[in-house]
């Protein structure tokens, strides 16, 4: 494996981590949107807040990691993507900012009206952000981002059938993963909510499966290059693994095996991402291969060395963060001087 291939593998691993953890994070916000009124949905929102607590900002480290490695290791690819897909990427960035602000301000708001306002911002941004990220990914996958600065069309590069399906899949997968994770959390912290989140997980998983089947038809007509790549042996195996893992996940949900389904649901999503990567390899953009786009060897080797050191520090830190939050009480005692219980306005 060359240095360029190794760096590309790290980038794809970071994209996968962001799709799984960040996707579930966004999905939690989507379910927050459909949790009901301020009082009727209070318990569901409390569980969602507790579940995404350790990751709602930490997850972005994977996105930043992937962006920095792409910028450093494959600068021409980064420039082409950023200059062509600047509209959906900017909208996604604004969604991330609005989402974080809404989540933080809702937690410190002391009135129901303000909690509703900031909760709406948080939930709506949780819906639109993964859609725009998925639409951008669809533009890249369908070959609508050519090499060069602003060489692709700023609108049709992400407003097209493949991007639309990819955006909807990003939202759906996030909602599915979140419902799966929340089902396990509810079993431990609030058993009365288990059945509701299990129904949401089954519905979201079924919907994602149907949408994925529709997506294959769309890709066959709209992105023939990607469709040919998906027919290659490695990609077919991974897509097949995703299909099997998806069916197994629905079976585990029916059997109420909520811990095991976390693994199979994550596997179903991850194998699709890697199937897409193998379908495109060694092409990164139309007419531009991995080795043609790679930076000079000195830059690649230095970036790889620094990345390995960073990963050795990052993963234990995130693991400790998860461990602390998983063992924290969902309803800790209210400390002295904390904001009062929300009041009506």
Rosetta blueprint (number, residue, H / E / L):
1 X L
2 X L
3 X H
4 X H
5 X H
6 X H
7 X H
8 X H
9 X H
10 X H
11 X H
12 X H
13 X H
14 X H
15 X H
16 X H
17 X H
18 X H
19 X H
20 X H
21 X H
22 X H
23 X H
24 X H
25 X H
26 X H
27 X H
28 X H
29 X H
30 X H
31 X H
32 X H
33 X H
34 X L
35 X L
36 X L
37 X L
38 X L
39 X L
40 X L
41 X L
42 X H
43 X H
44 X H
45 X H
46 X H
47 X H
48 X H
49 X H
50 X H
51 X H
52 X H
53 X L
54 X L
55 X L
56 X L
57 X L
58 X L
59 X L
60 X H
61 X H
62 X H
63 X H
64 X H
65 X H
66 X H
67 X H
68 X H
69 X H
70 X H
71 X H
72 X H
73 X H
74 X L
75 X H
76 X H
77 X H
78 X H
79 X H
80 X H
81 X H
82 X H
83 X H
84 X H
85 X L
86 X H
87 X H
88 X H
89 X H
90 X H
91 X H
92 X H
93 X H
94 X H
95 X H
96 X H
97 X H
98 X H
99 X H
100 X H
101 X H
102 X H
103 X H
104 X H
105 X H
106 X H
107 X H
108 X H
109 X L
110 X L
111 X E
112 X H
113 X H
114 X H
115 X H
116 X H
117 X H
118 X H
119 X H
120 X H
121 X H
122 X H
123 X H
124 X H
125 X H
126 X H
127 X H
128 X H
129 X H
130 X H
131 X H
132 X H
133 X H
134 X H
135 X H
136 X H
137 X H
138 X H
139 X H
140 X H
141 X H
142 X L
143 X L
144 X L
145 X L
146 X L
147 X L
148 X L
149 X L
150 X L
151 X L
152 X L
153 X L
154 X L
155 X L
156 X L
157 X L
158 X L
159 X L
160 X L
161 X H
162 X H
163 X H
164 X H
165 X H
166 X H
167 X H
168 X H
169 X H
170 X H
171 X H
172 X H
173 X H
174 X H
175 X H
176 X H
177 X H
178 X H
179 X H
180 X H
181 X H
182 X H
183 X H
184 X H
185 X H
186 X H
187 X H
188 X H
189 X H
190 X L
191 X H
192 X H
193 X H
194 X H
195 X H
196 X H
197 X H
198 X H
199 X H
200 X H
201 X H
202 X H
203 X H
204 X H
205 X H
206 X H
207 X H
208 X H
209 X H
210 X H
211 X H
212 X H
213 X H
214 X H
215 X H
216 X H
217 X H
218 X H
219 X H
220 X H
221 X H
222 X H
223 X L
224 X H
225 X H
226 X H
227 X H
228 X H
229 X H
230 X H
231 X L
232 X L
233 X H
234 X H
235 X H
236 X H
237 X H
238 X H
239 X H
240 X H
241 X H
242 X H
243 X H
244 X H
245 X H
246 X H
247 X H
248 X H
249 X H
250 X H
251 X H
252 X H
253 X H
254 X H
255 X L
256 X L
257 X L
258 X L
259 X L
260 X H
261 X H
262 X H
263 X H
264 X H
265 X H
266 X H
267 X H
268 X H
269 X H
270 X H
271 X H
272 X H
273 X H
274 X H
275 X H
276 X H
277 X H
278 X H
279 X H
280 X H
281 X L
282 X L
283 X E
284 X E
285 X E
286 X L
287 X L
288 X E
289 X E
290 X H
291 X H
292 X H
293 X H
294 X L
295 X L
296 X L
297 X H
298 X H
299 X H
300 X H
301 X H
302 X H
303 X H
304 X H
305 X H
306 X H
307 X H
308 X H
309 X H
310 X H
311 X H
312 X H
313 X H
314 X H
315 X H
316 X H
317 X H
318 X H
319 X H
320 X H
321 X H
322 X H
323 X H
324 X H
325 X H
326 X H
327 X L
328 X L
329 X L
330 X L
331 X L
332 X L
333 X L
334 X L
335 X L
336 X L
337 X L
338 X L
339 X L
340 X L
341 X L
342 X L
343 X E
344 X L
345 X L
